[in-house]
Amino acid sequence: MITSQNNRFAALPLRYVLCFLFLVSAAVAALTALASLGANNRAGSSGELASACDPVTLLAENFDNVVTPALPPGWASTTWVTSNSGVPTPPADTPPNAVVVDDPVTISDKYLVSPSIFLVEGGEPIQITFRNNFNLQDGFDGGVLEISTDGGSTFQDILTLGSFVTSGYNGTISTCCGNPLAGRQAWTGNSGGFITTTVNLPVSWGPSMILRWRMGSDNSVSGEGWRIDTVVITQCHKRIPTPPRATPRPRPTPRPRMTQPALSGNWRGTNVHGPPTPTPQPRVTPHPRPPLPSATPTAHGTPKITPLPRPTLP
């Protein structure tokens, strides 16, 4: 008995250790599940935001359906032209054409103006994407993207209303030498070929906008120029949630119609149920008639009526 008692007390700490390990493992599993659930929720929310938007294309232009140096209908410039050769290279993102402007050794301010771009009603965000290839005097010559929301009367830098997602401005133009863009952020230097520039615009205006690609140079060293291609402008159009379909109410079960057996012969205008069955009347049992008094003949020939005896009353 003493040995058994000692063994029982010796086993108690092991039980506590096993219980403690079980609780720790359960807590770790619970924390792991919660972390996974949070990650799934965040991913689900992002997926819902992405799937909640159907992009509508407002403008798509690759400058390939014109004969160089002409611009597509609606585009305007006195200095930018379409081109399928020359510098900077390559000459186009989608052959054969891109639109290009040179970078001279003199002070210049050169614009490429888009057509008026009408927005989708509802004020949803806009995304501007284009392919961008420049080789300009680094820090002294550069290019910017501007926007007008008043029909082209005034323009402001795209960063006033939006933000770059990819390949935004990479430098600031020097104020030394007369560049019209002096002191502004811009694309300058060498992009090394076509790069993708993307801009997001949260819409707080409308109903249209005009974009302007603007290149400025100073009075010193020249560069190769600036090429633009594959311009795509889309706007988010939120999906209208489909209302839940109403559950149809159960239709009442129709009562069975009473049918009558077909009647033979000409039954039109008659009671289809047949003549009414007469109710039998009880037969009346007639009371027995009292016997008539018998006549007794007299001597004079006149019969003498013998009265009937009267009944004796009790």
Secondary structure, 3 states (H helix, E strand, C coil): CHHHHHHHHHHHHHHHHHHHHHHHHHHHHHHHHHHHHHHHHHHHHHHHHHHCEEEEEEEEECCCCCCCCCCCCCCECCCCEEECCCCCCCCCCCCCCEEEEEECCCCEEEEEECCCEECCCCCCCEEEEEEEEEECCCCCCEEEEEEECCCCCCCEEHHHCCEEEECCCCEECCCCCCCCCCCCEEECCECCCCEEEEEEECCCCCCEEEEEEEEEECCCCCEEEEEEEEEEEEEEEECCCCCCCCCCCCCCCCCCCCCCCCCCCCCCCCCCCCCCCCCCCCCCCCCCCCCCCCEEECCCCCEEECCCCCCCCC
